[in-house]
């Protein structure tokens, strides 16, 4: 069974309320980094602004940003901190066209959906849920996206502690099912520790037996990477050829490592400034059409904040951004669903089990 892309339905701009709507109002910024009072704060949904009598779709949407009108009539979505005096910013708090701003949340809603039973069992997403069909659909999606989309992975370090899971993720990358990856210092550190010393936090990744003095291993690896000057050079210096970071570097796949206050080291590529890290993450998110977050509540929610529900293709057509959240705890995935960012597909599963099952579903071996 091949993946069927959900179709997008534009608003009916010919209807009276939208046809007679006024142009959106744009007010000049008077101080760098400060939006005009009454500014419109963006969502993750498609948003249209009436400019010179025509409805214009804003691209590269990000929640809680502002919208700037450019000289050519196009729109730029950006954080308020990046505004400059003289910029023209959309103002208005009504979102159904009354002020020339339309937040369109029904673009991918199915039409003519049959009424379901008001009561039925097992409708939630919990540890008791069967995710068999979700795995099948994700396999179909990734097979489609490898050729037609952009797959972005957001990962915590959990699966780097197991050799099979780490190898499964590497196989997914090497097979072309990754166009970008985001994580933190720990993901890269423990993966490189596994490549160099076959441990993660001093524990053998094949036997899970803690090694004598192993608590030094990740700190030694960080120190050696810093001595090499970069992850790429460290891989070259030590002739490493396995693991996630090696696969990313070998295939030239971009990645972002965002720092946190608890980081050891960190590795040279880790971005310590929170806003620089956010900008770098957004640089990958704006191209993504499928996002899969695994075992990292911190980075998953950050990604959810920045990810739109749609992506505008080069031909101007609109498609959904498919978002998956995977974690061993219901709390972590439900927190992402409840926070209002996206209609995320959630899977409650151990990261090791998830990634190995997915890789086998894709027909990969390692």
C-alpha positions, 0 to 999 in steps of 0.5 A: 500500500502506497502513501496517500498525501492528504489534500489541502482545501483553500478557504472560499475567498469568494464568500461574502465575509472574506470577499468584503474583508478589509486589508490587513493593517500593518503598523510601523515598528518604532524600536528595534525588537519591539512589536507595535501594540496590538500585534498579531501573534502567529499560530502553526496553521496556514494564515492568510493576510489581505494585502492590496485586495488579495489574500496572501498565504504566509510561508515558513510559519512559526508559532508566537511570531509576528508577520512583516510586510515586505516592499514587494507585498510578500510576508515574512514570519519572524520573532519579534526580537528580530524586528527593526525600526521601520518594519511594517508588522501586522496588527489585529486580534480577530482571526476570521477575516474581520481585520484582514487576517484569516487563521485557517485550521481546516485546510486538511480536515476531511470532508464528509466524514461519517459520524462515529459512535459516541462511545467506543473502547480504546480511542486514547493514545496510551501504553495499552494502545496498539500501534501496529497500524501507526508503524505501517503508516509511518513506513509508507510515509517515509518511503514516500518522503525519501523521494518527495519530502524532507524528513527531520529527526529530533532525538534524545540520547536514549537509543545510543545506549544500545548497539542494535538501536544505534545501528538501526538509526544509522541504517535509517540515515544511510538508507536516505530516510533522514534529511536533517537531525536535531538533538543535544550534546548528550546524543552526539557525545554518547554516540561518539563514545560508542564509536570510539570506546563501545560504551555509553556513559561507561556502560558497554553498548553490547552487554550493558555491563558497566566498565571499570572507570567508565564514568570517565569515558564520555568526558574523555571523548568530549575532551578528544573532540575538542582537541580535534576541533570538530566532530568531523575531524575527530571522526577522521583522526580516529578512523571511525566508521559507525554510528549516528554522527558518522552516518550524518557526516558521511552523507553530509546531512545537516544537524543542529545540537542545541545546548542546555544548562546541564551540558558537559563540555560541550562538544564544539558544534553545540550551540550554547546561545539559546536564540542562536540554537532556536534560529538554527533549529528553525532553519531545518524545521522550515524545510521539513515535511515530516518530523519524528521526535524520539525520547526527548521532551525538551527538544520535542516541545521546542520543535513543536513550538516552531513547526507549522502544520503545513509546508508550501512547495516550490510550485505553490501547492500546500501539503501537511507537515506530519509530526510524530512524537515517541516516548516511553511515558504517556506524560511526555507525548501527551504534553506535546499533544495538549499544548496546542502546537500540532495534531501530533501522532503519538506513540508510547514506546521505548526508543530502542524498540521503536527505532529497531521495529521501524528500521525492520519495517523499512526492510533495513538490516545492520 
